Amino acid sequence: MKVSEILKVKGNILYTVTPDQPLSEAANTMAEKDIGSLVVMEFGDLVGMLTFREVLKAVHENHGSVGNNTVRRHMDDAPVTITPDTEVNEVRRLMLERHARYVPVMDNKTLHGVISFYDVAKAVLDAQGFENKMLKAYIRDWPVDSSGTHIDE
C-alpha cells in the first residue's frame, strides 16, 4: 500500500502556519481543530513542522505558559518527509526511527498532506481486515465433493 492510497481515504484538509506567527496562535489552531500538527510554510515552501510535542516543550520551558515566541523558535526545521509513492512499511520504519508522529507528504515542492501515526495504523488495520474477509470468503467457497468434504487442489 502506498501513501497516496491513505491520502485518498483521509481527505485533503490541511492546516498550515507561517514561521513568524505567534506560537500561541498555532496552539489555539491545533486545539480548535483538534489536530496534532501544523505544517510550517513560508513563501510556498515547507520550512518545518509544529506538533503538540514542540508546543509542550515550549510550555515546559516557560513554566506553564506557551510564551511569546514565534513558531520558528519551536518548530522542527528539518522534518522527515515522504512522497505519495512511499510504501506504508517504509513510512512505519521512518516514523519509528525518527520518533515522528506526523510526516508531510511532498512531491517535489508540492505539499500533498500529512500522514499521522494514527493514519498508518488505521490503513494497516483496514488492509488486514480486508485480507481476512477475502480469505474467509475464499475458504467458504472452497470446492467440496459429493460427500461434503473439501477437495484439495
Secondary structure, DSSP 8 states (H G I E B T S, - for coil): -BHHHHHHHH-----EE-TTSBHHHHHHHHHHHT-SEEEEEETTEEEEEEEHHHHHHHHHHTTSS--S-BHHHHSBSS---B-TT-BHHHHHHHHHHHT-SEEEEEETTEEEEEEEHHHHHHHHHHHHHHHHHHHHHHHHT--B-TTS-B---
